[in-house]
Amino acid sequence: MMTRERGGASAALACAFVVLASCAPPPRPADTVVIASGADLESANPLVTVHPLSRQVQRYLLFVTLARYDSALQPQPYFARRWEWSGDRTTLTLHLDPALRWHDGAPTTARDVAFTLALARDPAVGYPRASDAAAIAGDSVVDDTTLVLRFRSAQPDLPALLCELPIVPRHRLATVDRADLRRAPFSTAPLGNGPFRFVHRDAGARWVFERNTSFPASLGGPPRLRRVVVAVVDEATTKFAGLVSGELDAAGIAPTMASLAARDPSLRVLSYPVLQSYALVFNAGRAPFDDVRVRRAVNASIDRARLVAAAVAGYGTPAAGAVPPDNPLALPPHAPLDVRLADSLLDAAGWRRGADGIRARGGRPLDVTLYTVATGDNPVEQLVQADLGARGIRVAIRQMELGAFLSAARARQRAFDMLLSGIPGDLSLAHLAGMFASSQAGGALDYGGYHSARLDAGFARAASATSDSARRDAWGEVQRALADEVPVAWLYHARGVQGLSARLHGVTMDLRGELVTLARWTVRSR
């Protein structure tokens, strides 16, 4: 039976839909689309955001990036219409589109780009991918449409950062103290320059965006939808009911509901690869997980194949490590489930199983708390709880709202024993590594506050590698270190499952994200 500590309540009543903030909303205009988010968007500021859907909104609605990936994950011109490398590939000259303007009418210039990259490199800001930005040694603004970037070493490709970090407005943020960016009003009332303008936000309920009729034709022109609403709907059953009723046009649905949605003629189901893996992150700074034997025991106790089959209806791949098995950088696959090994490791660590089946040391039972984001029944957590319970480890599940969860994960003094999190990757190594990126493993370690000389050296080698063979060797060493030290127990690599209204057309979802083609979505009569 599931033991649960509630950290926040989830709205479950269908008539409490925050979509339009009314049980009987007026008819929605045909060119307005409502998209469900399982939690309130973390922030509109791309420099302080890790929440996956928030990053999608930033990249594809609200702001623009210098370059962007095509469907083959190759960089293509966007705000930077063209670029040239120096002969030694340490200097990059970017030529920007002169037509792009902020939504208040001010031009977007090379000074905005230089300002954004400076913020990304500043430790006071806390940009999640500051290590990528640190490769930039400096920049020079030649004029409004020309920027020169200097790198610390030769760059084999266009840095992924330039495809993934949206540009922010210098004239809006220059006066904000960099340490205060996360709390600045801009986070919830942003000024953008993308295909959609921010209109308003109802905290915990919805964000509203409308078409930017002045978006330059050279960057794709104005979007076809007039308005987009991102509605906070955290219950799986409520999302599904919203799709069926027509209150929602797009929503991530529980994999177990996919077959039911596919039978509804008003809906269709779209499944696609995502840069998201799920893992147990240990607090290795305090007992019992300061003992690597206990971390290894937990890792060996979890039946991942059963978890994928039962919790996500097969929409995932059991994880033997951070790298998906079909990735060219993955080490040979192995099955981490080994309950005999788990028992022997726990015995060696002094946690002996008693007559009641509970493990204890010095009379103290092996009780741990698992932090997780509230999503209703939390089937993954229940299965983990059952697997560990079979080994004599008692797990209390504490469900939390996303904001509280992120605060707990990032706290200087971490109070959790372990947490379950979706670890978003990015496309940094997509051209070589498929679904795995450096931030995927690194982000999980940041949550647990874990560092070791071996891992740090491995990540440094991977970041500085300049050939495919060197990258493979470096990532192989990182994977071996992760397997030996077990700061994280990887559970499964996910696939996205979206329910879509049949009236939506032009929708593509792939490794780039769910909203990558939103500016080209159209609505037709059913």
C-alpha positions as CSV (number, residue, x, y, z in Angstrom):
1,M,0.0,0.0,0.0
2,M,1.3,3.4,-0.9
3,T,2.6,5.6,2.0
4,R,2.3,9.2,1.1
5,E,3.0,12.6,2.6
6,R,1.2,15.4,0.9
7,G,3.1,18.5,0.2
8,G,0.3,20.2,-1.9
9,A,-3.2,19.5,-3.1
10,S,-4.0,18.9,-6.8
11,A,-7.3,20.2,-8.3
12,A,-9.2,17.3,-9.6
13,L,-12.7,18.6,-10.4
14,A,-13.4,19.0,-14.1
15,C,-15.4,22.1,-13.6
16,A,-12.4,23.7,-11.9
17,F,-10.6,23.9,-15.2
18,V,-8.2,26.7,-15.0
19,V,-8.2,26.8,-18.7
20,L,-10.7,29.6,-19.0
21,A,-11.3,30.1,-15.3
22,S,-15.0,29.3,-15.5
23,C,-17.3,26.3,-15.3
24,A,-19.3,27.7,-18.2
25,P,-16.9,29.6,-20.4
26,P,-18.1,31.5,-23.5
27,P,-17.4,29.8,-26.8
28,R,-13.7,29.9,-27.7
29,P,-12.6,31.7,-30.9
30,A,-11.7,29.2,-33.6
31,D,-8.1,30.4,-33.8
32,T,-7.4,30.1,-30.1
33,V,-5.6,27.0,-28.9
34,V,-5.4,25.8,-25.3
35,I,-2.4,23.7,-24.3
36,A,-2.2,21.9,-20.9
37,S,0.9,22.1,-18.6
38,G,1.1,19.8,-15.7
39,A,2.5,22.6,-13.5
40,D,2.7,26.4,-13.7
41,L,5.5,27.6,-16.0
42,E,8.6,28.0,-13.8
43,S,9.6,31.4,-15.4
44,A,9.5,33.2,-18.6
45,N,13.2,34.0,-18.2
46,P,15.3,31.5,-20.2
47,L,18.4,32.2,-18.1
48,V,16.9,30.8,-14.9
49,T,14.7,28.0,-16.2
50,V,14.9,24.2,-16.2
51,H,11.2,23.3,-16.5
52,P,10.9,21.6,-20.0
53,L,7.6,23.3,-21.1
54,S,8.8,26.7,-19.9
55,R,11.9,26.3,-22.2
56,Q,9.6,25.3,-25.1
57,V,7.5,28.4,-24.6
58,Q,10.6,30.6,-24.5
59,R,12.2,29.1,-27.6
60,Y,9.2,28.8,-29.9
61,L,6.6,31.4,-28.7
62,L,8.1,34.3,-26.8
63,F,11.7,34.8,-27.9
64,V,14.0,33.8,-30.7
65,T,17.4,32.1,-30.7
66,L,20.4,32.9,-32.9
67,A,20.1,29.6,-34.8
68,R,17.6,26.7,-34.7
69,Y,17.6,23.0,-35.4
70,D,15.9,21.5,-38.4
71,S,14.2,18.1,-38.1
72,A,17.6,16.4,-38.7
73,L,19.0,18.4,-35.7
74,Q,21.3,20.4,-37.9
75,P,21.7,24.2,-37.1
76,Q,19.9,26.5,-39.5
77,P,20.0,30.3,-39.7
78,Y,17.3,32.1,-37.6
79,F,18.0,35.5,-36.0
80,A,21.6,35.1,-37.2
81,R,21.0,35.0,-41.0
82,R,24.5,33.8,-41.7
83,W,27.9,33.4,-39.9
84,E,31.6,32.8,-40.7
85,W,34.4,31.1,-38.7
86,S,38.0,32.2,-38.6
87,G,40.5,29.8,-40.0
88,D,41.3,28.4,-36.6
89,R,37.6,28.2,-35.6
90,T,38.1,30.2,-32.5
91,T,36.2,33.3,-33.8
92,L,32.7,33.4,-35.0
93,T,31.1,36.4,-36.8
94,L,27.3,36.5,-36.7
95,H,25.2,38.6,-39.1
96,L,21.8,39.4,-37.6
97,D,18.4,40.1,-39.1
98,P,17.8,43.8,-39.0
99,A,14.0,43.4,-39.0
100,L,13.5,41.8,-35.6
101,R,12.0,44.0,-32.9
102,W,11.0,43.6,-29.3
103,H,7.3,43.6,-28.7
104,D,7.5,47.2,-27.4
105,G,8.9,48.3,-30.8
106,A,12.6,48.6,-29.9
107,P,14.9,46.8,-32.3
108,T,16.7,43.6,-31.3
109,T,20.4,44.2,-31.8
110,A,23.8,42.6,-31.4
111,R,24.0,44.4,-28.0
112,D,21.0,42.3,-26.8
113,V,22.9,39.2,-27.9
114,A,26.1,40.2,-26.1
115,F,24.1,41.1,-23.0
116,T,22.4,37.7,-23.0
117,L,25.6,35.8,-23.4
118,A,27.3,37.8,-20.6
119,L,24.4,36.9,-18.3
120,A,24.8,33.3,-19.2
121,R,28.5,33.4,-18.2
122,D,27.9,35.2,-15.0
123,P,28.0,32.9,-11.9
124,A,25.7,35.3,-10.1
125,V,22.9,34.5,-12.5
126,G,23.0,30.8,-12.1
127,Y,22.3,29.9,-15.7
128,P,21.8,26.0,-15.7
129,R,24.2,25.7,-18.7
130,A,26.8,28.1,-17.6
131,S,29.6,25.6,-18.4
132,D,28.6,25.7,-22.1
133,A,28.6,29.5,-22.0
134,A,32.0,29.5,-20.4
135,A,33.5,28.4,-23.7
136,I,33.0,32.0,-24.9
137,A,36.0,34.0,-24.0
138,G,34.5,37.3,-25.1
139,D,32.6,39.3,-27.7
140,S,32.7,42.4,-29.8
141,V,29.7,44.4,-31.1
142,V,30.6,45.7,-34.5
143,D,27.3,47.3,-35.2
144,D,23.6,46.6,-34.5
145,T,23.6,43.6,-36.8
146,T,27.1,42.2,-36.4
147,L,28.6,40.4,-33.4
148,V,32.0,38.7,-33.1
149,L,32.3,35.8,-30.6
150,R,35.7,34.6,-29.4
151,F,36.1,31.1,-28.0
152,R,38.7,29.7,-25.7
153,S,39.4,26.8,-28.0
154,A,38.6,25.6,-31.5
155,Q,34.9,24.8,-32.0
156,P,34.1,21.7,-34.2
157,D,30.5,22.8,-34.7
158,L,28.2,25.7,-34.2
159,P,27.8,25.7,-30.3
160,A,24.5,24.2,-29.3
161,L,24.0,27.1,-26.9
162,L,23.4,29.4,-29.9
163,C,20.5,27.2,-31.0
164,E,19.0,26.8,-27.6
165,L,19.4,30.1,-25.6
166,P,16.8,32.7,-26.4
167,I,17.9,36.3,-26.6
168,V,16.6,38.6,-23.8
169,P,16.1,42.4,-23.9
170,R,19.0,44.4,-22.6
171,H,16.9,47.5,-22.2
172,R,14.5,45.7,-19.9
173,L,17.0,43.8,-17.8
174,A,20.2,45.8,-17.7
175,T,19.1,47.6,-14.5
176,V,18.2,44.3,-12.7
177,D,20.8,43.0,-10.2
178,R,22.1,39.8,-11.7
179,A,21.6,37.9,-8.5
180,D,17.9,39.0,-8.5
181,L,17.0,37.9,-12.0
182,R,15.1,34.8,-10.8
183,R,12.8,37.1,-8.7
184,A,12.5,40.0,-11.2
185,P,9.1,40.9,-12.5
186,F,10.3,40.0,-16.0
187,S,10.0,36.3,-15.0
188,T,6.2,36.6,-14.9
189,A,5.6,39.6,-17.1
190,P,8.1,39.2,-19.9
191,L,8.9,41.3,-23.0
192,G,9.7,39.1,-25.9
193,N,10.5,39.3,-29.6
194,G,9.1,36.0,-30.9
195,P,6.1,35.0,-32.9
196,F,3.7,35.4,-29.9
197,R,3.4,38.3,-27.4
198,F,2.8,37.8,-23.7
199,V,-0.6,39.1,-22.7
200,H,-1.2,38.1,-19.1
201,R,-0.7,35.4,-16.5
202,D,-3.0,34.1,-13.8
203,A,-0.6,32.7,-11.2
204,G,-1.0,28.9,-10.9
205,A,-3.7,28.9,-13.6
206,R,-2.7,30.1,-17.1
207,W,-0.4,32.1,-19.4
208,V,-1.9,33.9,-22.4
209,F,-0.1,34.8,-25.6
210,E,-1.3,36.4,-28.8
211,R,0.0,36.6,-32.4
212,N,2.8,39.0,-33.1
213,T,1.5,40.5,-36.3
214,S,4.9,42.2,-36.9
215,F,7.0,39.1,-36.7
216,P,9.4,39.3,-39.7
217,A,8.8,37.3,-42.8
218,S,12.5,36.4,-42.9
219,L,12.0,34.5,-39.6
220,G,8.7,32.8,-40.7
221,G,6.2,35.6,-40.5
222,P,3.3,36.0,-38.1
223,P,1.9,32.7,-36.7
224,R,-1.4,31.4,-38.0
225,L,-3.0,31.1,-34.5
226,R,-4.4,34.3,-33.0
227,R,-4.0,33.2,-29.4
228,V,-2.4,30.5,-27.3
229,V,-3.3,29.7,-23.7
230,V,-1.0,27.5,-21.6
231,A,-3.3,26.2,-18.9
232,V,-2.2,24.6,-15.7
233,V,-3.9,21.2,-15.3
234,D,-2.1,18.9,-13.0
235,E,-4.4,15.8,-12.9
236,A,-4.1,13.2,-15.6
237,T,-7.8,12.5,-15.5
238,T,-8.6,16.2,-15.7
239,K,-6.4,16.6,-18.7
240,F,-8.1,13.7,-20.4
241,A,-11.6,15.0,-19.6
242,G,-10.5,18.4,-21.0
243,L,-9.4,16.8,-24.3
244,V,-12.7,14.9,-24.6
245,S,-14.8,17.9,-23.8
246,G,-12.9,20.2,-26.1
247,E,-11.7,22.5,-23.3
248,L,-8.1,21.5,-24.2
249,D,-6.6,21.1,-27.6
250,A,-3.3,19.5,-26.6
251,A,-2.2,17.8,-23.5
252,G,0.4,15.3,-22.4
253,I,-1.6,12.2,-21.4
254,A,-0.9,9.2,-19.2
255,P,0.4,6.4,-21.4
256,T,-2.2,4.2,-19.9
257,M,-4.9,6.4,-21.4
258,A,-3.4,6.4,-24.9
259,S,-5.5,3.5,-26.2
260,L,-8.7,5.1,-24.8
261,A,-7.9,8.4,-26.5
262,A,-7.1,6.7,-29.8
263,R,-10.7,5.4,-29.9
264,D,-12.2,8.8,-29.6
265,P,-12.9,10.3,-33.2
266,S,-12.5,13.8,-31.9
267,L,-8.9,13.1,-30.7
268,R,-5.7,11.7,-32.0
269,V,-2.6,10.4,-30.1
270,L,0.9,11.4,-31.0
271,S,3.9,9.6,-29.6
272,Y,7.4,10.9,-30.2
273,P,11.0,10.7,-28.8
274,V,11.8,13.2,-26.0
275,L,15.0,14.3,-24.3
276,Q,13.8,13.2,-20.9
277,S,14.9,10.4,-18.6
278,Y,13.5,9.6,-15.2
279,A,15.8,8.8,-12.2
280,L,16.1,8.5,-8.5
281,V,18.5,11.1,-7.3
282,F,20.2,10.3,-4.0
283,N,21.2,12.8,-1.3
284,A,24.7,11.3,-1.0
285,G,25.6,13.9,1.6
286,R,23.7,12.2,4.4
287,A,22.8,8.8,5.7
288,P,21.9,6.3,4.5
289,F,22.9,7.3,1.0
290,D,26.3,8.6,2.0
291,D,27.2,4.8,1.8
292,V,27.7,3.8,-1.8
293,R,26.7,0.2,-0.9
294,V,23.2,1.4,0.0
295,R,22.9,3.4,-3.3
296,R,24.0,0.4,-5.2
297,A,21.5,-1.8,-3.4
298,V,18.6,0.5,-4.3
299,N,19.8,0.6,-7.9
300,A,19.8,-3.2,-8.0
301,S,16.4,-3.6,-6.4
302,I,14.2,-1.9,-9.0
303,D,12.5,-3.9,-11.7
304,R,12.6,-1.4,-14.5
305,A,11.0,-3.6,-17.1
306,R,7.9,-4.0,-14.9
307,L,8.0,-0.3,-14.2
308,V,7.9,0.7,-17.9
309,A,5.2,-1.9,-18.7
310,A,2.9,-1.1,-15.7
311,A,3.5,2.6,-15.1
312,V,3.9,4.0,-18.6
313,A,2.3,1.3,-20.7
314,G,5.5,0.6,-22.6
315,Y,6.1,4.2,-23.7
316,G,9.7,4.2,-22.5
317,T,12.9,2.2,-22.4
318,P,14.2,0.6,-19.2
319,A,17.4,2.4,-18.2
320,A,20.6,0.7,-17.3
321,G,22.3,4.1,-17.1
322,A,22.2,7.7,-18.2
323,V,22.5,6.9,-21.9
324,P,19.7,5.2,-23.9
325,P,20.8,1.8,-25.3
326,D,20.2,2.8,-28.9
327,N,22.6,5.8,-28.5
328,P,26.0,5.4,-30.1
329,L,27.7,6.6,-26.9
330,A,26.0,4.0,-24.7
331,L,28.1,1.3,-23.1
332,P,27.0,-2.4,-23.8
333,P,23.6,-2.8,-22.1
334,H,23.2,-4.8,-18.9
335,A,20.4,-5.6,-16.6
336,P,20.8,-3.7,-13.3
337,L,18.1,-5.8,-11.4
338,D,19.8,-8.2,-9.0
339,V,18.0,-8.6,-5.7
340,R,20.6,-11.0,-4.3
341,L,23.2,-8.4,-4.9
342,A,21.0,-5.8,-3.3
343,D,20.5,-7.9,-0.2
344,S,24.2,-8.7,0.2
345,L,25.1,-5.0,-0.2
346,L,22.6,-4.0,2.5
347,D,23.9,-6.7,4.8
348,A,27.5,-5.5,4.3
349,A,26.4,-2.0,5.1
350,G,25.0,-3.2,8.4
351,W,21.3,-3.1,7.5
352,R,20.2,-6.5,8.5
353,R,16.7,-8.0,7.8
354,G,14.8,-9.0,10.8
355,A,12.0,-11.5,11.4
356,D,9.5,-8.9,10.4
357,G,11.3,-8.3,7.0
358,I,12.4,-4.8,7.9
359,R,16.0,-3.9,7.7
360,A,17.5,-2.2,10.7
361,R,20.9,-1.2,12.1
362,G,21.4,-0.6,15.8
363,G,17.6,-0.9,16.3
364,R,16.9,1.9,13.8
365,P,14.8,0.8,10.7
366,L,15.9,1.8,7.2
367,D,13.2,4.4,6.5
368,V,13.7,6.9,3.7
369,T,11.6,9.7,2.1
370,L,11.1,10.1,-1.6
371,Y,10.3,13.6,-2.9
372,T,8.3,13.8,-6.1
373,V,6.1,16.2,-8.1
374,A,2.4,15.6,-7.4
375,T,0.8,14.0,-10.5
376,G,-2.1,12.1,-9.0
377,D,-1.5,8.4,-8.4
378,N,2.3,8.5,-9.1
379,P,2.5,4.9,-10.3
380,V,6.3,5.0,-10.8
381,E,6.8,6.0,-7.2
382,Q,4.5,3.3,-6.0
383,L,6.4,0.6,-7.9
384,V,9.7,1.9,-6.6
385,Q,8.2,1.8,-3.1
386,A,7.1,-1.8,-3.6
387,D,10.5,-2.9,-5.0
388,L,12.4,-1.4,-2.1
389,G,9.8,-2.6,0.4
390,A,10.5,-6.1,-0.8
391,R,14.2,-5.6,0.3
392,G,13.1,-4.3,3.7
393,I,13.5,-0.6,2.9
394,R,10.4,1.5,3.9
395,V,9.7,4.4,1.6
396,A,7.5,7.3,2.4
397,I,6.4,9.3,-0.7
398,R,6.1,13.0,-0.3
399,Q,4.2,14.7,-3.2
400,M,5.0,18.3,-3.8
401,E,4.1,21.1,-6.1
402,L,6.7,21.8,-8.7
403,G,8.0,25.1,-7.2
404,A,8.4,23.5,-3.7
405,F,10.1,20.4,-5.3
406,L,12.6,22.6,-7.2
407,S,13.3,24.6,-4.1
408,A,14.0,21.4,-2.2
409,A,16.2,20.0,-4.9
410,R,18.3,23.2,-5.2
411,A,18.5,24.0,-1.5
412,R,22.0,24.6,-0.2
413,Q,21.2,22.2,2.7
414,R,19.4,19.4,1.1
415,A,16.8,17.8,3.4
416,F,15.6,14.9,1.1
417,D,16.8,11.3,1.1
418,M,16.0,10.8,-2.5
419,L,13.9,12.4,-5.1
420,L,12.3,11.2,-8.3
421,S,12.7,13.6,-11.2
422,G,12.4,13.8,-14.9
423,I,15.8,15.0,-16.1
424,P,15.5,17.0,-19.3
425,G,18.3,16.8,-21.8
426,D,19.1,19.3,-24.4
427,L,20.4,19.0,-27.9
428,S,24.0,19.7,-27.1
429,L,25.3,16.4,-28.4
430,A,22.3,15.5,-30.5
431,H,24.3,15.2,-33.7
432,L,26.5,12.6,-32.0
433,A,24.5,11.2,-29.1
434,G,20.9,11.0,-30.1
435,M,18.8,11.5,-26.9
436,F,21.7,12.1,-24.5
437,A,23.2,15.4,-23.7
438,S,25.8,16.5,-21.1
439,S,23.2,18.4,-19.1
440,Q,21.1,15.3,-18.6
441,A,23.6,13.5,-16.3
442,G,25.0,16.8,-15.0
443,G,21.5,18.1,-14.1
444,A,20.7,15.0,-12.1
445,L,24.0,15.4,-10.2
446,D,23.3,19.0,-9.5
447,Y,20.0,18.1,-7.8
448,G,21.8,15.7,-5.5
449,G,24.8,18.0,-5.0
450,Y,27.1,15.1,-5.9
451,H,30.7,15.6,-7.1
452,S,33.7,13.3,-7.3
453,A,37.1,13.9,-8.8
454,R,36.6,11.0,-11.3
455,L,33.2,12.4,-12.5
456,D,34.4,16.0,-12.7
457,A,37.4,14.9,-14.7
458,G,35.2,12.8,-17.1
459,F,32.8,15.7,-17.7
460,A,35.8,18.0,-18.4
461,R,37.2,15.5,-20.9
462,A,33.9,15.2,-22.7
463,A,33.4,19.0,-22.8
464,S,36.9,19.5,-24.3
465,A,36.9,16.6,-26.7
466,T,37.4,17.6,-30.4
467,S,36.9,14.3,-32.1
468,D,34.2,11.6,-32.2
469,S,36.6,9.0,-30.7
470,A,37.6,11.3,-27.9
471,R,34.0,12.0,-27.1
472,R,33.1,8.3,-27.0
473,D,36.0,7.6,-24.7
474,A,35.2,10.5,-22.4
475,W,31.5,9.6,-22.2
476,G,32.4,6.0,-21.7
477,E,34.4,7.0,-18.6
478,V,31.6,9.2,-17.3
479,Q,29.2,6.2,-17.6
480,R,31.6,3.8,-15.8
481,A,32.0,6.4,-13.0
482,L,28.2,6.8,-12.7
483,A,27.8,3.0,-12.6
484,D,30.4,2.6,-9.9
485,E,29.5,5.6,-7.7
486,V,25.7,5.5,-8.3
487,P,24.7,9.1,-7.3
488,V,21.7,8.5,-9.5
489,A,19.6,5.4,-10.2
490,W,18.3,5.8,-13.8
491,L,14.8,4.3,-14.2
492,Y,13.7,4.7,-17.8
493,H,14.1,6.9,-20.9
494,A,10.7,8.4,-21.8
495,R,8.7,8.8,-24.9
496,G,6.2,11.6,-25.2
497,V,2.5,10.9,-25.4
498,Q,0.2,13.7,-26.4
499,G,-3.5,13.8,-26.9
500,L,-4.5,16.3,-29.6
501,S,-7.8,17.7,-30.8
502,A,-8.6,16.5,-34.3
503,R,-9.1,20.1,-35.3
504,L,-5.4,20.8,-35.0
505,H,-3.2,20.5,-38.1
506,G,0.4,21.2,-38.9
507,V,1.5,19.7,-35.5
508,T,5.0,18.1,-35.4
509,M,6.6,16.9,-32.2
510,D,10.1,15.4,-32.1
511,L,13.4,15.7,-30.2
512,R,13.2,19.5,-30.5
513,G,10.1,19.6,-28.4
514,E,6.3,19.7,-28.5
515,L,5.9,23.3,-29.6
516,V,8.6,23.4,-32.3
517,T,6.0,24.0,-35.1
518,L,3.5,26.0,-33.0
519,A,3.8,29.1,-35.2
520,R,2.6,26.9,-38.1
521,W,-0.3,25.2,-36.3
522,T,-3.7,25.7,-37.8
523,V,-7.3,25.0,-36.6
524,R,-9.9,23.5,-38.9
525,S,-13.4,22.4,-38.5
526,R,-13.8,18.8,-37.2
